[in-house]
Amino acid sequence: MASSLSSLSTMLSQPHRAVRIKFPKQHSSLNVRFLSSKFLEVQSTSYRIRRRTPVALRRSSTFSVKISRNFSQCHSRISLPSKDQIPSLRDFIPKATQTASASDVQSEPVMISDVMPRGRIYHETYGCQMNVNDMEIVLSIMKNAGYTESVEVPENAEIIFINTCAIRDNAELKVWQRLNYFWFLKRQWKSNVATGRSQSAHPPKVVVLGCMAERLKDKILDADKMVDVVCGPDAYRDLPRLLEEVDYGQKGINTLLSLEETYADINPVRISKNSISAFVSVMRGCNNMCSFCIVPFTRGRERSRPVESIVKEVAELWKEGVKEVTLLGQNVNSYNDTSGVDNLAEPAVSWELSDGFSSMCKVKHVGLRFADLLDRLAIEFPEMRFRYTSPHPKDFPDDLLYVMRDKYNICKSIHLPAQSGSSAVLERMRRGYTREVYLDLVKKIRDIIPDMGISSDFICGFCGETEEDHKDTLSLVKTVGYDMAYMFAYSMREKTHAHRKYVDDVPEEVKQRRLTELIEAFRGSTGQCYDTKIGTLQLVLVEGPNKRAPDRELIGKSDRGHRVSFINLPIPDKVDNNGKRNPKIGDYVEVHITKSTRASLFGEAVAITKLSSFYNTSHEEAVAFASRT
């Protein structure tokens, strides 16, 4: 035994080899102590291991490693003074060399997956597109940590990610329902495997990500061992470490918010394979502090990615065949890249808002704004379309509108959340504008870009909303004429200004009745927008077969975001000038609109073309028409 220990000590002090260690069978458990990485003290111990907090380790640079019976698994338990000061057993194993006798140590090259196997991942995402993009960032981080395999069903996974949304009660209820099922997979793992219901190698670790993780971290962790790891939106880089903590019998939690994290250096793993559209996050967080909104408390303060990192990511997407990119942010048009500002100590010039709007948050330093980013992307990628969501109406200075007007590949579609048509309600919501100011902005947008499509968000039954306030919202919908809208009954969120200051005094049945009335008003309004497109020529980016007639029709989106379907027939190919062919996914197709269903458009495909060619031709035809008149 003494010779074995001497050999092991020698091996662990030498680099660049991987080994397997075999101990005599009569020793069921050993406590191995490394002293300054050169001396070993080994003592026979009982099976039960007690985790200790060795204060003296900070002075002596020692640490303890528990090697279990099952030596081939190489599971170890380490008590560290800090993760940066002391290496783990994994750091020592690859450095060992074969100097012990063959009876005690067998040396052979081994793959890291053999030493430390990684689990398969299953993931679900709820909520906004920002959450989808976050999940892609998480998968990239996990891939770099060695977790390379994903599965389609949770029953086959060793790690289950659920990315959550905390905007409304309904979203959280869905998450709790799924957590209950994942808890069943954990608790009944052996019987599930025996009956063939589960094929995971061990009980799954359940990881809650996103906004709900930040908002309800304590409640989630206390939920009857339902969840193993809780990780907030700014802590995804810490996930591999948190998962290792679970191996040591602990629960992992990191919900700290950051003033700097943008994940700008991480190349997301795209969830949608072979897609012609993608989402790119350009900023995170929100400073608006609207009284109904939980986002500033779950996502933190605003911070923007450098322009160069965004351009680089879009360039990679273009190489992969992506034809349309949607830029994402909680308040995307307040984008402010200060990475190139020379002196951040100097006060910034005044931040220009939309006319008549105000903001509770003052911008300290002004860098490249959203108009600068859009202009750069539009110039560098002339055959790629760009959209963005979700903006705030206060951040539409004239420069941004002129960039949208002048660049053909910036889609003529603006999401302009109103939330309410009542000035009194808007004031309680702390939105920074009145009904009249909002309508003035709509008029300016359509004066500068006449064919601009506008969508919106609305909340029914906010604190103190009267029937007159509700009627003001209905009339706003009819006055503006939205292409699309997201409409919800109000749901009180903890931590918000409304939760602290107001009373949720509108009965639920009243909220639902008002929501129904708002939806009806919107349907009449949006139907008119679609009807005006009959007889026009629209450029449609083909996304795939129409699900209602997959064998006959293709479907895609127009510049304004309208869904357009058409019969899949051979048409002239203006791109390659080689006769006719059937359109395919990713083609830009000229479609003559012949019918409107007031929710989608139908037309006749005319030709396959390029994005730039279509708008250059349209501009030339418009100039020729103007000269004749």
C-alpha positions as CSV (number, residue, x, y, z in Angstrom):
1,M,0.0,0.0,0.0
2,A,2.9,2.4,0.9
3,S,4.4,1.8,-2.6
4,S,1.0,2.6,-4.2
5,L,0.7,5.9,-2.3
6,S,4.3,6.9,-3.2
7,S,3.6,6.1,-6.9
8,L,0.3,8.1,-6.8
9,S,2.1,11.1,-5.2
10,T,4.7,11.0,-8.0
11,M,2.0,10.8,-10.7
12,L,0.0,13.7,-9.5
13,S,3.1,16.0,-9.5
14,Q,3.7,15.3,-13.2
15,P,1.9,16.8,-16.2
16,H,0.1,15.8,-19.4
17,R,-1.2,12.2,-18.9
18,A,-4.6,10.7,-18.0
19,V,-4.8,7.7,-15.8
20,R,-7.2,5.3,-14.2
21,I,-6.5,4.5,-10.5
22,K,-7.3,1.1,-8.9
23,F,-7.2,0.7,-5.1
24,P,-7.2,-2.6,-3.2
25,K,-10.7,-4.0,-2.8
26,Q,-10.4,-4.2,1.0
27,H,-10.3,-0.4,1.3
28,S,-13.9,0.7,0.8
29,S,-13.4,4.4,1.2
30,L,-10.3,6.6,1.4
31,N,-9.8,10.2,2.5
32,V,-7.0,11.7,0.4
33,R,-5.5,15.0,1.4
34,F,-3.2,16.9,-0.9
35,L,-0.8,19.2,0.9
36,S,0.6,22.0,-1.3
37,S,0.1,19.5,-4.2
38,K,3.2,17.4,-3.4
39,F,2.6,15.4,-0.3
40,L,-0.2,12.9,0.2
41,E,-1.8,11.7,3.5
42,V,-4.2,8.7,3.1
43,Q,-6.3,7.3,5.8
44,S,-9.0,4.6,5.8
45,T,-12.4,6.1,6.6
46,S,-16.0,5.1,6.9
47,Y,-18.4,5.3,4.1
48,R,-20.2,8.3,5.4
49,I,-18.5,11.6,4.3
50,R,-19.0,14.8,6.3
51,R,-18.6,18.0,4.4
52,R,-16.3,20.4,6.3
53,T,-15.4,24.0,6.0
54,P,-11.6,24.1,6.6
55,V,-10.8,27.6,7.7
56,A,-7.1,26.8,7.9
57,L,-7.1,25.9,4.3
58,R,-6.8,29.5,3.4
59,R,-3.4,29.5,5.1
60,S,-2.1,26.1,4.2
61,S,-3.4,25.7,0.7
62,T,-4.8,22.2,1.4
63,F,-7.9,20.6,0.3
64,S,-9.8,17.3,0.8
65,V,-11.0,14.9,-1.8
66,K,-13.4,12.0,-1.2
67,I,-12.9,9.1,-3.6
68,S,-15.9,6.8,-3.5
69,R,-16.1,3.0,-3.9
70,N,-16.9,3.2,-7.6
71,F,-13.5,4.4,-8.6
72,S,-14.2,4.0,-12.4
73,Q,-16.8,6.8,-12.1
74,C,-14.2,9.2,-10.7
75,H,-16.7,11.1,-8.6
76,S,-15.1,13.4,-6.1
77,R,-16.2,15.8,-3.4
78,I,-14.0,18.9,-2.8
79,S,-14.0,21.5,-0.1
80,L,-12.4,24.6,-1.5
81,P,-11.5,27.9,0.1
82,S,-12.5,29.6,-3.2
83,K,-13.0,28.4,-6.7
84,D,-10.1,30.5,-8.0
85,Q,-7.5,29.5,-5.4
86,I,-7.7,25.7,-5.3
87,P,-7.8,23.2,-8.2
88,S,-10.2,20.3,-8.3
89,L,-9.4,16.6,-8.8
90,R,-10.3,17.1,-12.5
91,D,-7.3,19.5,-12.7
92,F,-4.9,16.9,-11.3
93,I,-6.1,13.8,-13.3
94,P,-4.9,14.9,-16.8
95,K,-1.5,16.0,-15.3
96,A,-0.6,12.6,-13.9
97,T,1.9,10.2,-15.5
98,Q,2.4,6.5,-15.3
99,T,5.1,5.8,-12.7
100,A,3.3,3.4,-10.3
101,S,3.4,-0.4,-10.6
102,A,1.0,-2.0,-13.1
103,S,-0.8,-3.8,-10.3
104,D,-1.8,-0.5,-8.7
105,V,-2.2,1.9,-11.6
106,Q,-3.3,1.4,-15.2
107,S,-2.4,4.2,-17.5
108,E,-4.1,4.7,-20.8
109,P,-5.4,7.7,-22.8
110,V,-9.0,8.5,-22.0
111,M,-11.5,11.0,-23.4
112,I,-12.8,13.7,-21.1
113,S,-16.3,12.3,-21.7
114,D,-15.2,9.0,-20.2
115,V,-13.9,10.8,-17.0
116,M,-16.7,13.2,-16.6
117,P,-19.7,12.3,-18.7
118,R,-22.1,15.1,-19.6
119,G,-25.9,14.9,-19.7
120,R,-28.3,15.4,-22.5
121,I,-30.4,18.6,-22.5
122,Y,-34.1,19.2,-23.0
123,H,-35.3,22.8,-23.1
124,E,-38.6,24.7,-23.1
125,T,-39.1,28.4,-23.5
126,Y,-42.1,30.6,-22.5
127,G,-42.7,34.3,-23.1
128,C,-41.1,36.8,-25.5
129,Q,-38.6,36.3,-28.3
130,M,-35.9,37.7,-26.0
131,N,-36.4,34.5,-23.9
132,V,-35.9,32.4,-27.1
133,N,-32.7,34.2,-27.8
134,D,-31.6,33.7,-24.2
135,M,-32.2,30.0,-24.6
136,E,-29.9,30.0,-27.6
137,I,-27.2,31.7,-25.5
138,V,-27.6,29.1,-22.8
139,L,-27.2,26.3,-25.3
140,S,-24.0,27.9,-26.5
141,I,-22.6,28.2,-23.0
142,M,-23.5,24.6,-22.2
143,K,-22.0,23.4,-25.5
144,N,-18.7,25.0,-24.7
145,A,-18.8,23.3,-21.3
146,G,-19.2,19.9,-22.9
147,Y,-23.0,19.4,-23.0
148,T,-23.3,18.9,-26.7
149,E,-26.4,16.7,-27.0
150,S,-30.1,17.8,-27.0
151,V,-33.2,15.6,-27.0
152,E,-36.7,16.3,-28.1
153,V,-38.5,15.0,-25.0
154,P,-37.9,15.6,-21.3
155,E,-38.1,11.8,-20.5
156,N,-34.8,11.3,-22.3
157,A,-32.8,14.2,-20.7
158,E,-30.4,14.3,-17.8
159,I,-30.8,18.1,-17.6
160,I,-34.1,20.0,-18.2
161,F,-34.1,23.7,-18.8
162,I,-37.3,25.7,-18.5
163,N,-37.0,29.3,-19.5
164,T,-39.7,31.3,-17.9
165,C,-41.8,34.5,-18.2
166,A,-43.1,36.6,-15.3
167,I,-45.2,39.2,-17.2
168,R,-48.6,37.7,-16.3
169,D,-50.1,35.1,-13.9
170,N,-51.1,32.9,-16.8
171,A,-47.5,32.5,-18.0
172,E,-46.3,31.5,-14.5
173,L,-49.2,29.0,-14.0
174,K,-48.0,27.2,-17.2
175,V,-44.5,27.0,-15.8
176,W,-45.7,25.5,-12.4
177,Q,-47.7,22.9,-14.3
178,R,-44.6,21.8,-16.2
179,L,-42.5,21.8,-13.1
180,N,-44.9,19.4,-11.5
181,Y,-44.4,17.0,-14.4
182,F,-40.6,17.3,-14.2
183,W,-40.8,16.6,-10.5
184,F,-42.6,13.4,-11.3
185,L,-39.9,12.4,-13.7
186,K,-37.3,13.0,-11.0
187,R,-39.2,11.3,-8.2
188,Q,-40.3,8.3,-10.2
189,W,-37.2,7.9,-12.3
190,K,-36.5,4.2,-11.5
191,S,-40.0,3.1,-12.3
192,N,-40.1,5.3,-15.4
193,V,-36.9,3.7,-16.7
194,A,-38.2,0.2,-15.8
195,T,-41.5,0.7,-17.7
196,G,-39.7,2.4,-20.7
197,R,-41.3,5.8,-20.1
198,S,-37.9,7.3,-19.4
199,Q,-34.5,6.7,-21.0
200,S,-32.4,9.2,-19.0
201,A,-29.2,7.8,-17.4
202,H,-30.0,9.3,-14.0
203,P,-32.8,11.4,-12.5
204,P,-32.9,14.7,-14.4
205,K,-31.6,18.0,-12.9
206,V,-34.3,20.7,-13.4
207,V,-33.1,24.2,-14.1
208,V,-35.4,27.2,-14.0
209,L,-34.1,30.2,-16.1
210,G,-35.3,33.7,-16.9
211,C,-37.6,36.2,-15.4
212,M,-39.6,33.9,-13.1
213,A,-36.3,32.6,-11.7
214,E,-35.4,36.1,-10.7
215,R,-38.8,37.0,-9.3
216,L,-39.7,33.8,-7.4
217,K,-36.3,32.3,-6.6
218,D,-36.9,31.4,-3.0
219,K,-40.4,30.0,-3.7
220,I,-39.1,27.8,-6.5
221,L,-36.2,26.4,-4.5
222,D,-38.4,25.6,-1.6
223,A,-41.0,23.7,-3.7
224,D,-40.5,20.2,-2.4
225,K,-37.2,19.5,-4.2
226,M,-38.9,20.3,-7.4
227,V,-36.0,22.4,-8.8
228,D,-32.2,21.9,-8.6
229,V,-30.9,25.2,-10.1
230,V,-32.4,28.7,-10.4
231,C,-30.5,31.0,-12.7
232,G,-31.4,34.6,-13.6
233,P,-31.1,36.3,-17.0
234,D,-27.7,37.8,-16.3
235,A,-26.1,34.7,-14.7
236,Y,-26.2,32.2,-17.6
237,R,-22.4,32.0,-17.8
238,D,-22.5,30.4,-14.3
239,L,-24.7,27.5,-15.3
240,P,-21.9,24.8,-15.6
241,R,-20.7,25.6,-12.1
242,L,-24.2,25.6,-10.7
243,L,-24.9,22.2,-12.1
244,E,-21.7,20.8,-10.5
245,E,-22.9,22.1,-7.2
246,V,-26.0,19.8,-7.6
247,D,-23.6,16.8,-7.8
248,Y,-22.3,17.8,-4.3
249,G,-25.8,17.7,-2.9
250,Q,-26.4,21.4,-3.0
251,K,-29.0,23.6,-4.9
252,G,-27.5,26.0,-7.3
253,I,-28.7,29.6,-7.4
254,N,-27.5,32.8,-9.1
255,T,-30.0,35.5,-9.8
256,L,-27.7,38.5,-9.5
257,L,-28.5,41.3,-12.0
258,S,-25.7,42.9,-13.9
259,L,-25.0,46.5,-15.1
260,E,-22.7,45.2,-17.9
261,E,-23.7,41.7,-19.1
262,T,-24.8,41.6,-22.7
263,Y,-23.4,38.2,-23.8
264,A,-21.9,40.0,-26.8
265,D,-19.1,37.5,-27.1
266,I,-21.3,34.4,-27.2
267,N,-22.4,33.0,-30.6
268,P,-25.9,31.6,-29.9
269,V,-26.8,28.1,-30.9
270,R,-29.8,28.5,-33.1
271,I,-32.8,26.5,-32.0
272,S,-34.5,26.8,-35.4
273,K,-32.3,24.9,-37.8
274,N,-32.2,25.9,-41.5
275,S,-34.3,29.0,-40.8
276,I,-34.3,32.0,-43.1
277,S,-35.1,34.3,-40.2
278,A,-33.3,34.9,-36.9
279,F,-33.4,37.1,-33.8
280,V,-30.4,39.1,-32.5
281,S,-30.3,40.7,-29.1
282,V,-28.8,44.2,-29.2
283,M,-29.6,45.4,-25.7
284,R,-30.8,44.1,-22.4
285,G,-32.8,45.5,-19.5
286,C,-35.2,48.5,-19.2
287,N,-35.0,51.9,-17.4
288,N,-38.6,53.0,-18.0
289,M,-40.1,51.8,-14.7
290,C,-43.7,51.7,-16.0
291,S,-45.9,51.1,-13.0
292,F,-47.4,47.8,-14.3
293,C,-44.2,46.2,-15.5
294,I,-42.0,43.7,-13.8
295,V,-39.2,43.7,-16.4
296,P,-36.9,46.3,-14.8
297,F,-36.9,44.1,-11.7
298,T,-36.2,40.8,-13.5
299,R,-34.0,42.0,-16.3
300,G,-32.2,44.9,-14.7
301,R,-31.0,48.2,-16.1
302,E,-30.4,49.0,-19.8
303,R,-27.1,48.1,-21.4
304,S,-26.3,47.8,-25.1
305,R,-24.0,45.6,-27.1
306,P,-21.3,47.3,-29.1
307,V,-22.3,47.8,-32.8
308,E,-19.3,45.8,-34.0
309,S,-20.4,42.7,-32.1
310,I,-23.9,42.9,-33.6
311,V,-22.5,43.4,-37.1
312,K,-20.3,40.3,-36.7
313,E,-23.2,38.2,-35.5
314,V,-25.4,39.3,-38.4
315,A,-22.6,38.5,-40.8
316,E,-22.4,35.0,-39.5
317,L,-26.2,34.6,-40.0
318,W,-25.9,35.9,-43.6
319,K,-23.4,33.1,-44.3
320,E,-25.8,30.6,-42.9
321,G,-28.5,31.7,-45.3
322,V,-30.6,33.9,-43.0
323,K,-32.5,36.6,-45.0
324,E,-34.4,38.4,-42.2
325,V,-33.1,39.5,-38.8
326,T,-35.3,40.9,-36.0
327,L,-33.3,43.0,-33.5
328,L,-34.4,42.4,-29.9
329,G,-34.4,44.5,-26.7
330,Q,-36.7,45.2,-23.8
331,N,-36.6,48.8,-25.0
332,V,-34.8,48.2,-28.3
333,N,-34.9,51.8,-29.7
334,S,-33.2,53.2,-26.6
335,Y,-30.1,51.4,-27.8
336,N,-27.0,53.4,-26.8
337,D,-23.6,52.0,-27.6
338,T,-21.1,54.0,-25.4
339,S,-18.2,51.6,-26.0
340,G,-16.5,54.2,-28.3
341,V,-17.1,57.2,-26.1
342,D,-13.7,58.6,-25.1
343,N,-14.5,60.3,-21.8
344,L,-17.4,58.8,-19.9
345,A,-16.7,61.2,-17.0
346,E,-18.1,64.1,-19.0
347,P,-21.9,64.7,-19.0
348,A,-23.7,63.7,-22.2
349,V,-25.6,65.9,-24.5
350,S,-29.4,65.9,-24.1
351,W,-31.0,62.5,-25.1
352,E,-33.4,63.3,-27.9
353,L,-36.9,61.9,-27.3
354,S,-40.0,61.8,-29.5
355,D,-41.7,65.2,-29.5
356,G,-43.9,65.7,-26.4
357,F,-42.6,62.6,-24.6
358,S,-40.9,62.5,-21.2
359,S,-38.8,59.9,-19.4
360,M,-38.1,59.3,-15.7
361,C,-34.6,58.1,-16.4
362,K,-31.9,60.5,-17.6
363,V,-29.2,59.2,-20.0
364,K,-25.8,60.0,-18.6
365,H,-23.7,59.3,-21.7
366,V,-24.8,59.2,-25.4
367,G,-23.0,57.0,-27.9
368,L,-24.2,55.4,-31.1
369,R,-28.0,55.3,-31.1
370,F,-30.5,52.9,-32.7
371,A,-30.7,54.9,-35.9
372,D,-26.9,54.6,-36.3
373,L,-27.1,50.8,-35.8
374,L,-30.0,50.4,-38.3
375,D,-28.2,52.5,-40.8
376,R,-25.0,50.5,-40.5
377,L,-26.7,47.1,-40.8
378,A,-28.9,48.2,-43.8
379,I,-25.8,49.4,-45.7
380,E,-23.6,46.3,-45.0
381,F,-26.3,43.7,-45.7
382,P,-28.3,45.1,-48.7
383,E,-30.1,41.8,-49.4
384,M,-31.2,41.2,-45.8
385,R,-34.4,42.5,-44.2
386,F,-34.4,44.1,-40.7
387,R,-37.1,44.3,-38.2
388,Y,-37.0,45.2,-34.5
389,T,-39.0,44.7,-31.3
390,S,-40.0,45.9,-28.7
391,P,-39.6,49.7,-28.7
392,H,-41.0,52.5,-26.6
393,P,-42.9,55.4,-28.2
394,K,-40.6,57.9,-26.5
395,D,-37.5,56.8,-28.4
396,F,-38.6,57.7,-32.0
397,P,-36.6,60.9,-32.8
398,D,-36.9,62.1,-36.4
399,D,-33.5,60.7,-37.3
400,L,-34.7,57.1,-36.7
401,L,-37.8,57.7,-38.9
402,Y,-35.8,59.1,-41.7
403,V,-33.4,56.1,-41.7
404,M,-36.4,53.8,-41.9
405,R,-37.8,55.8,-44.8
406,D,-34.6,55.9,-46.8
407,K,-33.3,52.3,-46.3
408,Y,-35.5,49.8,-48.3
409,N,-34.3,46.8,-46.3
410,I,-35.6,48.2,-43.0
411,C,-39.1,46.9,-42.9
412,K,-41.9,49.5,-42.9
413,S,-43.4,48.2,-39.7
414,I,-43.3,49.7,-36.3
415,H,-44.5,48.2,-33.0
416,L,-45.8,51.2,-31.0
417,P,-47.2,50.0,-27.6
418,A,-50.0,52.3,-26.4
419,Q,-51.2,50.3,-23.4
420,S,-54.2,52.6,-23.0
421,G,-56.1,55.3,-24.9
422,S,-56.8,57.2,-21.7
423,S,-54.5,60.0,-20.6
424,A,-55.5,59.4,-17.0
425,V,-54.6,55.8,-17.2
426,L,-51.4,56.5,-19.0
427,E,-50.4,58.8,-16.2
428,R,-51.0,56.1,-13.6
429,M,-49.0,53.7,-15.8
430,R,-46.1,56.3,-15.8
431,R,-45.8,56.0,-19.6
432,G,-44.5,59.5,-20.1
433,Y,-47.1,60.7,-22.7
434,T,-50.8,61.5,-23.2
435,R,-53.3,60.2,-25.7
436,E,-52.8,63.4,-27.8
437,V,-49.0,63.1,-27.9
438,Y,-49.3,59.5,-28.9
439,L,-51.6,60.3,-31.8
440,D,-49.3,63.1,-32.9
441,L,-46.5,60.6,-33.1
442,V,-48.6,58.3,-35.2
443,K,-49.4,61.1,-37.6
444,K,-45.7,62.1,-37.9
445,I,-44.7,58.5,-38.7
446,R,-47.3,58.2,-41.4
447,D,-46.4,61.6,-42.8
448,I,-42.8,60.6,-43.2
449,I,-43.5,57.0,-44.2
450,P,-47.1,56.8,-45.6
451,D,-47.2,53.0,-46.0
452,M,-46.0,52.3,-42.5
453,G,-47.6,49.4,-40.7
454,I,-48.2,49.9,-37.0
455,S,-48.8,47.4,-34.3
456,S,-49.4,47.8,-30.5
457,D,-49.9,46.5,-27.0
458,F,-52.9,47.1,-24.8
459,I,-53.8,46.3,-21.2
460,C,-57.4,46.1,-20.1
461,G,-58.6,46.8,-16.6
462,F,-55.5,48.5,-15.1
463,C,-55.9,49.9,-11.6
464,G,-58.6,52.6,-11.5
465,E,-59.7,52.2,-15.1
466,T,-63.2,53.5,-15.6
467,E,-65.7,52.8,-18.4
468,E,-64.8,56.1,-19.9
469,D,-61.1,55.2,-19.9
470,H,-62.0,51.9,-21.6
471,K,-64.0,53.8,-24.3
472,D,-61.0,56.0,-24.9
473,T,-58.9,52.9,-25.6
474,L,-61.6,51.6,-28.1
475,S,-61.6,54.9,-29.9
476,L,-57.8,55.0,-30.1
477,V,-57.8,51.6,-31.8
478,K,-60.3,52.7,-34.4
479,T,-58.5,56.0,-35.0
480,V,-55.0,54.6,-35.5
481,G,-56.0,51.5,-37.5
482,Y,-53.4,48.9,-36.3
483,D,-52.1,46.1,-38.4
484,M,-51.7,43.9,-35.3
485,A,-52.0,44.1,-31.5
486,Y,-51.3,42.1,-28.4
487,M,-54.1,42.6,-25.9
488,F,-54.3,41.4,-22.3
489,A,-56.3,41.7,-19.1
490,Y,-54.2,43.4,-16.4
491,S,-52.3,41.1,-14.0
492,M,-50.8,42.6,-10.8
493,R,-47.1,41.9,-10.4
494,E,-45.2,42.0,-7.1
495,K,-42.4,44.6,-6.7
496,T,-43.9,47.0,-9.3
497,H,-45.0,50.5,-8.6
498,A,-48.6,49.6,-9.0
499,H,-48.3,46.8,-6.5
500,R,-46.9,49.2,-3.9
501,K,-49.1,52.2,-4.6
502,Y,-52.4,51.1,-6.3
503,V,-55.3,48.7,-5.8
504,D,-56.2,46.2,-8.4
505,D,-59.8,47.3,-8.2
506,V,-61.3,46.3,-11.5
507,P,-63.2,42.9,-11.1
508,E,-61.9,40.0,-13.2
509,E,-65.2,39.7,-15.1
510,V,-65.1,43.3,-16.0
511,K,-61.5,42.9,-17.3
512,Q,-62.5,40.0,-19.5
513,R,-65.6,41.8,-20.9
514,R,-63.5,44.9,-21.8
515,L,-60.8,42.6,-23.4
516,T,-63.5,41.0,-25.5
517,E,-64.8,44.4,-26.6
518,L,-61.2,45.6,-27.4
519,I,-60.5,42.5,-29.5
520,E,-63.7,43.1,-31.5
521,A,-62.7,46.8,-32.1
522,F,-59.3,45.7,-33.2
523,R,-60.6,43.1,-35.7
524,G,-62.6,45.8,-37.5
525,S,-59.6,48.1,-37.6
526,T,-57.1,45.6,-38.8
527,G,-59.4,44.2,-41.5
528,Q,-59.3,47.6,-43.2
529,C,-55.5,47.6,-43.2
530,Y,-55.5,44.3,-45.0
531,D,-58.2,45.3,-47.5
532,T,-56.2,48.2,-48.7
533,K,-53.5,45.9,-50.0
534,I,-55.8,44.3,-52.6
535,G,-54.4,45.1,-56.1
536,T,-50.9,46.0,-54.9
537,L,-47.6,44.2,-55.6
538,Q,-46.0,43.0,-52.4
539,L,-42.5,41.5,-51.9
540,V,-42.9,38.3,-49.9
541,L,-40.1,36.4,-48.2
542,V,-41.0,32.7,-48.5
543,E,-41.1,30.9,-45.2
544,G,-42.5,27.5,-46.2
545,P,-45.6,25.6,-47.1
546,N,-49.0,27.0,-46.1
547,K,-50.2,24.6,-43.3
548,R,-53.7,24.9,-44.6
549,A,-52.7,23.7,-48.1
550,P,-49.1,22.4,-47.8
551,D,-49.1,20.6,-51.1
552,R,-50.4,23.6,-53.1
553,E,-49.4,26.8,-51.5
554,L,-46.5,28.7,-50.0
555,I,-46.6,31.4,-47.4
556,G,-44.4,34.2,-46.2
557,K,-44.4,37.8,-44.9
558,S,-44.6,41.1,-46.7
559,D,-42.6,44.1,-45.8
560,R,-45.3,45.3,-43.3
561,G,-45.4,41.8,-41.7
562,H,-48.7,40.7,-43.3
563,R,-49.0,36.9,-43.9
564,V,-49.3,36.3,-47.7
565,S,-50.0,32.9,-49.3
566,F,-49.9,32.0,-53.0
567,I,-50.1,29.0,-55.3
568,N,-46.7,27.2,-55.7
569,L,-46.2,27.2,-59.5
570,P,-43.1,27.8,-61.7
571,I,-42.5,31.5,-62.2
572,P,-39.8,33.6,-63.9
573,D,-36.5,33.8,-62.0
574,K,-35.1,37.3,-62.2
575,V,-32.2,36.4,-60.0
576,D,-30.4,33.9,-62.3
577,N,-32.3,34.7,-65.5
578,N,-32.6,31.0,-66.4
579,G,-36.3,30.6,-67.1
580,K,-38.9,29.5,-64.7
581,R,-38.8,27.5,-61.5
582,N,-40.9,27.0,-58.3
583,P,-40.1,29.3,-55.4
584,K,-38.3,27.9,-52.4
585,I,-37.9,28.8,-48.8
586,G,-35.7,32.0,-48.6
587,D,-36.7,33.4,-52.0
588,Y,-38.1,36.9,-52.3
589,V,-41.2,36.7,-54.5
590,E,-43.2,39.4,-56.1
591,V,-46.9,38.7,-55.3
592,H,-49.9,40.5,-56.8
593,I,-52.5,40.6,-54.0
594,T,-56.0,39.5,-55.1
595,K,-57.8,38.7,-51.9
596,S,-57.9,39.7,-48.2
597,T,-59.3,37.6,-45.3
598,R,-58.9,40.5,-42.9
599,A,-56.2,38.4,-41.1
600,S,-54.0,37.4,-44.1
601,L,-53.6,38.1,-47.8
602,F,-53.7,35.8,-50.9
603,G,-52.2,36.6,-54.2
604,E,-50.6,35.4,-57.5
605,A,-46.9,35.0,-57.6
606,V,-45.3,37.0,-60.4
607,A,-41.5,36.5,-60.2
608,I,-38.6,35.5,-58.1
609,T,-36.4,38.6,-57.5
610,K,-33.7,40.2,-55.2
611,L,-34.5,42.6,-52.4
612,S,-32.5,45.4,-53.8
613,S,-33.8,44.9,-57.4
614,F,-37.4,45.0,-56.4
615,Y,-37.1,48.4,-54.6
616,N,-34.9,49.9,-57.2
617,T,-37.4,49.0,-59.9
618,S,-40.3,50.3,-57.8
619,H,-38.4,53.6,-57.3
620,E,-37.8,54.0,-61.0
621,E,-41.4,53.3,-61.8
622,A,-42.6,55.8,-59.2
623,V,-40.3,58.5,-60.7
624,A,-41.5,57.7,-64.2
625,F,-45.1,57.9,-63.1
626,A,-44.5,61.2,-61.3
627,S,-42.9,62.7,-64.4
628,R,-45.9,61.8,-66.5
629,T,-48.3,63.4,-64.2
